[in-house]
């Protein structure tokens, strides 16, 4: 397990604890992986909770092209979180639908949102490697630059 510097951020922790409680009660995790992973990547690349919060004001979950900016770079984030239940292992990775970003980061979590792997791609190399590929797998993402 790789500990994220902001694992103990109170809102992150509260969101994950609530979602895990929901999953225990109702069987399926609410869709929080995108929000948690975007926060985690923002922290990994240098944002603070305060700078990230300021940047994200006025944006929406459906902003086209990228998830956030830092250091004059546009970041796109993809993540997977297996539930830990039988058959929940990660075999497919979401593919970027556009190239309106500079850097893509893929995170693989465990069932408790602890980072297991984190890989980075620049848009040019990602496009060269995967534009014609219809399905991406974890082994594909592991060809990038490892962040953690």
N, C-alpha and C positions, 0 to 999 in steps of 0.2 A: 504494500500500500504506500502511496506517495501522499503526504499530507500537503494540502494547499495552505498557503499562508493565511488565507481568510476562511478556512473551515469553521472557525469559531466566530465569524461575524454573526451578530445576533439575528439579523433578519434572514440570512442564509440558513442558519441552523434551525430557526423557527419554521421556515418554509419546508425544509426537508423533513423535519420531525412531524409536521402536520401531514405532509404527503405520505410519509411512511405509515402513519397511523391510519390514514384513509385506505391505503393499500391493505393493511392488516384487516380492516373491517369489511371492505367491499371488494377486495380481490385484485383491483387494478389501480395502478399508480396514476394520479392526475398528471396531466402533461406539463411538467415543470422542467424537464431536461434542457430545453432550449434556453430558458431564462437563467438557470443555474450555470450552465456551461458558458454562456456569454459573460456573466459576471466573473466566473473563474478565469477565463482567458483574459479578460480586461485586467484583472489583478496580476496575472502572470506576466503580461507584457509591460506593466508599469503604472497602470491607473491605480488610484486609491479609491476606496468606496465613495469618497466625496467628489472626486473629479469625474468618476463614472456616473454618479447620480446626476451631476450637473449636466453632463453631455446628453444623457438620455431623456431629460425633460423635454416634453413635446414630441417625442418620437412614438412610433407604434410598433407592435409586434410584426407588422407586415411591411416594414420599410423595405423598399426594393433595393437589391444589390449588395448590401453589406449590413453588418449588425452594429458595429461601432467604429469609431476612429481613435487612433492614438499615435502620436508622433508623426502626423501627416500621412498615416497609412490607414487604409480602410480594411477592416477585419471581417471575415466571414467565419462563422463558427458552426461546426458539425459535432455531434456527440452521440454516444450510445451508452445506455445503462441497462444491462441485463437485470431482470428481476430476481435472479437466483433460483427461480422455479425450474423444474425440469424442462428442457428444450428452449430455455431463454438465452442461450449463448448468442453472442453477436456474430452473425455471418454476413450481413450486408451493412454497408455504410451509406448514409445519404450523400448523394452527389450534388455538387453545386449546379444550379440551373442557369447561372449566368457568370460572367467574368467582370462584374462591376466592383471588384474588390482587389486589393493588393496582396493580402495574405489570408490564407485559409488555415484554420487550426482545427484539428480533430482530437477530441478527448474520448477516451474509453474509461468509464467509471465502473466501480463495482456496485452492488445493489444498494449501498449506503451513500452513494455519491462521493466516494473517495476516489481520487484520480489514480488510475492504474497506468495509463499511458497518455501521452500528449505529443502530437506530431504537427509540424508546420510545413506549409507549402506556399511558394509564391505563385501568383496567377499564371505566369508564363509557363513554368515547369508543369504545374498541375494540368493546364490545358493541353500541353504536348503529350503528357502521359495518359490522360483520361478522357479527352474530348470525345473520342470515338468509342470509348468503352461504355457499355450500357449498365453494368453493375460493378460497384466497388465493394471490396471486402477489406477487413482489417489488414490483411497482408499487403494490400495495395498502399494503404495509408502509411504503413511502416517503412515505406521507401522514402518518406520525407525526412525532414530534420527533426530529431527528437528534442522536445522542449523539457520534458520531465519523464 
